[in-house]
Amino acid sequence: MDSIDYTHSKHRHTLDGPRLALPVMLEMTKAKSLLDVGCGTGTWLKVAQESGIVDVFGVDGIAVTPGNFLVAKTLFRQQDLTQSWNLGRRFEVALCLEVAEHLDEPFAVNLIEALTRHSDTVIFGAACPGQSGQHHVNCQWPAYWQILFNRCGYACADEVRWRIWPDDRIEAWYRQNIFIARRDPSGAGHEPRIQSVVHPGILATMLQDELSNNASKIAEGSLPFAWYLKVFPKALLKKIAGKFK
């Protein structure tokens, strides 16, 4: 695969959000083992250990500098997430948070199959369309990922999303995108579709990005010629009228 243009050091990965969110996520599981796919610098692994989960392991497509990794380096494996892979064991819970959008769409199936290969319970979240971020190449609404989980025999629900939704101490992208997929071959595909929503904590950034993008298009002259003919004369007349008021 082509190298993914992503640098962990460009992003502030805190422990505060995971410390508040993880107990809610794991409340019903009593998990003793946890796999974090797309673990980055190991923030969620660190919090899992603090919560008493001794058996943790992290996988990421990007190399992590040992000095920046928050748990033992022996608990990390660099893995091309676009390919099929297998650690040879299962975990009680697998996390994959804000990772899937960084992989080109043809590799989405490989990622979901890898997650379901390693756990019966997957806590998942990925960027929605329009959500800004480094190397966001496959931003989708949750129902898109839900279908892929259904095909693997997993039913999905987002009750955890609404429990952490109002807590502004947790990063907004986790509160907006998170849901849980559980192995349930008989129920998979029959559960309600997860709704497409945008959290207020992300909406302002999305709107600002759209304005900046439109401004760039105007400055570059990339909009249709007819648009300039229509808009600029009107804008100029209003500017002149305002000047002489």
ZARO-948674 format. One record per residue (C-alpha): residue number from 1; chain; residue in one letter; x, y, z. Coordinates in pm, whole numbers. Layout:
    i  ch  aa       u       v       w
  NUM   A   a       X       Y       Z
...
//
This chain:
    i  ch  aa       u       v       w
    1   A   m       0       0       0
    2   A   d     102     366     -30
    3   A   s     236     520     289
    4   A   i     -36     689     492
    5   A   d      43    1056     552
    6   A   y     -19    1062     926
    7   A   t     204    1176    1209
    8   A   h     107    1105    1569
    9   A   s     318    1393    1699
   10   A   k     101    1647    1513
   11   A   h    -194    1560    1737
   12   A   r    -243    1605    2108
   13   A   h    -338    1266    2245
   14   A   t    -458    1312    2602
   15   A   l    -552    1065    2871
   16   A   d    -840    1274    3005
   17   A   g   -1105    1174    2750
   18   A   p   -1023     801    2756
   19   A   r   -1021     800    3137
   20   A   l   -1378     930    3140
   21   A   a   -1510     735    2842
   22   A   l   -1358     390    2889
   23   A   p   -1546     300    3210
   24   A   v   -1874     377    3032
   25   A   m   -1773     172    2729
   26   A   l   -1672    -128    2937
   27   A   e   -1942    -109    3202
   28   A   m   -2129    -416    3079
   29   A   t   -1830    -623    2961
   30   A   k   -1603    -669    3266
   31   A   a   -1330    -727    3009
   32   A   k    -993    -869    3117
   33   A   s    -824    -834    2778
   34   A   l    -829    -549    2526
   35   A   l    -691    -493    2178
   36   A   d    -657    -139    2041
   37   A   v    -634    -126    1661
   38   A   g    -492     208    1555
   39   A   c    -355     258    1904
   40   A   g    -134     557    1823
   41   A   t      77     649    2123
   42   A   g    -114     410    2349
   43   A   t    -346     646    2536
   44   A   w    -635     397    2549
   45   A   l    -400     110    2636
   46   A   k    -259     314    2925
   47   A   v    -607     391    3058
   48   A   a    -711      27    3019
   49   A   q    -416     -77    3235
   50   A   e    -508     187    3491
   51   A   s    -859      35    3494
   52   A   g    -718    -304    3588
   53   A   i    -702    -468    3244
   54   A   v    -357    -624    3250
   55   A   d    -383    -806    2917
   56   A   v    -365    -528    2656
   57   A   f    -212    -506    2310
   58   A   g    -190    -234    2047
   59   A   v    -165    -242    1669
   60   A   d    -104      54    1440
   61   A   g     -11     107    1078
   62   A   i     230     386    1170
   63   A   a     553     330    1362
   64   A   v     554     473    1713
   65   A   t     867     615    1874
   66   A   p     937     404    2185
   67   A   g     983     713    2402
   68   A   n     637     838    2306
   69   A   f     456     509    2365
   70   A   l     272     507    2697
   71   A   v     293     133    2768
   72   A   a     562    -128    2716
   73   A   k     685    -144    2356
   74   A   t     645    -523    2372
   75   A   l     269    -459    2370
   76   A   f     282    -301    2023
   77   A   r     292    -435    1670
   78   A   q     321    -226    1355
   79   A   q      82    -374    1102
   80   A   d     -38    -275     756
   81   A   l    -406    -228     837
   82   A   t    -509    -244     472
   83   A   q    -417    -612     457
   84   A   s    -561    -924     621
   85   A   w    -383    -995     949
   86   A   n    -418   -1220    1252
   87   A   l    -252   -1209    1595
   88   A   g    -344   -1573    1653
   89   A   r    -565   -1503    1954
   90   A   r    -887   -1328    2058
   91   A   f    -958   -1051    2308
   92   A   e   -1267    -979    2515
   93   A   v   -1287    -628    2366
   94   A   a   -1135    -463    2061
   95   A   l   -1115     -85    2017
   96   A   c   -1088      92    1685
   97   A   l   -1149     463    1731
   98   A   e   -1099     730    1463
   99   A   v    -886     499    1251
  100   A   a   -1099     364     963
  101   A   e   -1123     701     785
  102   A   h    -747     696     727
  103   A   l    -765     389     502
  104   A   d    -880     407     141
  105   A   e   -1230     267      91
  106   A   p   -1124     -58     -83
  107   A   f    -957    -163     244
  108   A   a   -1257     -99     473
  109   A   v   -1370    -462     456
  110   A   n   -1024    -589     556
  111   A   l   -1027    -368     865
  112   A   i   -1371    -479     985
  113   A   e   -1292    -845     920
  114   A   a    -969    -811    1122
  115   A   l   -1157    -654    1414
  116   A   t   -1423    -926    1421
  117   A   r   -1153   -1193    1388
  118   A   h   -1007   -1079    1719
  119   A   s   -1309   -1011    1941
  120   A   d   -1682   -1069    1990
  121   A   t   -1717    -709    2111
  122   A   v   -1583    -420    1905
  123   A   i   -1601     -58    2020
  124   A   f   -1579     140    1700
  125   A   g   -1591     496    1576
  126   A   a   -1480     667    1255
  127   A   a   -1498    1018    1113
  128   A   c   -1819    1129     943
  129   A   p   -1832    1305     603
  130   A   g   -1693    1656     631
  131   A   q   -1504    1589     954
  132   A   s   -1160    1744     920
  133   A   g    -840    1564    1003
  134   A   q    -507    1445     872
  135   A   h    -537    1205     576
  136   A   h    -912    1157     600
  137   A   v    -980     958     283
  138   A   n   -1287     749     372
  139   A   c   -1520     947     595
  140   A   q   -1855     769     628
  141   A   w   -2170     778     840
  142   A   p   -2200     501    1102
  143   A   a   -2458     305     900
  144   A   y   -2191     239     636
  145   A   w   -1971      63     893
  146   A   q   -2275    -103    1049
  147   A   i   -2345    -285     723
  148   A   l   -1989    -419     714
  149   A   f   -2020    -543    1073
  150   A   n   -2359    -701     991
  151   A   r   -2198    -900     711
  152   A   c   -1960   -1046     968
  153   A   g   -2248   -1147    1195
  154   A   y   -2233    -851    1435
  155   A   a   -2525    -636    1551
  156   A   c   -2456    -273    1638
  157   A   a   -2596     -22    1887
  158   A   d   -2495     329    1988
  159   A   e   -2628     361    2344
  160   A   v   -2278     445    2468
  161   A   r   -2268     744    2233
  162   A   w   -2564     909    2405
  163   A   r   -2427     839    2751
  164   A   i   -2103    1030    2682
  165   A   w   -2255    1284    2436
  166   A   p   -2294    1572    2686
  167   A   d   -1957    1531    2861
  168   A   d   -1740    1805    2710
  169   A   r   -1434    1669    2886
  170   A   i   -1431    1387    2629
  171   A   e   -1314    1467    2276
  172   A   a   -1612    1550    2055
  173   A   w   -1519    1301    1781
  174   A   y   -1547    1010    2025
  175   A   r   -1884    1134    2152
  176   A   q   -2016    1174    1799
  177   A   n   -1898     859    1623
  178   A   i   -1877     576    1875
  179   A   f   -2091     262    1871
  180   A   i   -2052    -101    1982
  181   A   a   -2068    -405    1754
  182   A   r   -2139    -740    1923
  183   A   r   -2129   -1087    1773
  184   A   d   -2493   -1183    1714
  185   A   p   -2541   -1381    1390
  186   A   s   -2918   -1408    1432
  187   A   g   -2969   -1039    1506
  188   A   a   -2711    -890    1270
  189   A   g   -2880    -669    1013
  190   A   h   -3213    -663    1194
  191   A   e   -3121    -400    1452
  192   A   p   -3209     -29    1399
  193   A   r   -2978     166    1173
  194   A   i   -2740     397    1359
  195   A   q   -2841     756    1293
  196   A   s   -2621    1014    1122
  197   A   v   -2563    1303    1361
  198   A   v   -2306    1580    1400
  199   A   h   -2196    1687    1747
  200   A   p   -2200    2063    1817
  201   A   g   -1836    2034    1917
  202   A   i   -1749    1933    1560
  203   A   l   -2009    2131    1364
  204   A   a   -1836    2468    1406
  205   A   t   -1510    2328    1269
  206   A   m   -1691    2168     976
  207   A   l   -1860    2498     886
  208   A   q   -1533    2688     911
  209   A   d   -1360    2434     689
  210   A   e   -1636    2472     430
  211   A   l   -1605    2851     431
  212   A   s   -1227    2830     394
  213   A   n   -1263    2579     110
  214   A   n   -1510    2802     -73
  215   A   a   -1288    3106     -25
  216   A   s    -995    2915    -173
  217   A   k   -1202    2812    -474
  218   A   i   -1303    3174    -534
  219   A   a    -944    3298    -507
  220   A   e    -815    3024    -737
  221   A   g   -1080    3101    -999
  222   A   s   -1195    2739    -995
  223   A   l   -1569    2809    -975
  224   A   p   -1775    2821   -1299
  225   A   f   -1725    3141   -1502
  226   A   a   -2097    3218   -1484
  227   A   w   -2075    3230   -1103
  228   A   y   -1822    3515   -1114
  229   A   l   -2030    3704   -1371
  230   A   k   -2334    3677   -1146
  231   A   v   -2186    3738    -803
  232   A   f   -1905    3990    -843
  233   A   p   -2109    4269   -1016
  234   A   k   -2370    4243    -736
  235   A   a   -2103    4248    -466
  236   A   l   -1929    4545    -628
  237   A   l   -2251    4748    -652
  238   A   k   -2331    4679    -284
  239   A   k   -1978    4781    -187
  240   A   i   -2005    5107    -380
  241   A   a   -2350    5180    -236
  242   A   g   -2223    5120     114
  243   A   k   -1926    5348      63
  244   A   f   -2143    5648     -19
  245   A   k   -2401    5604     258
//
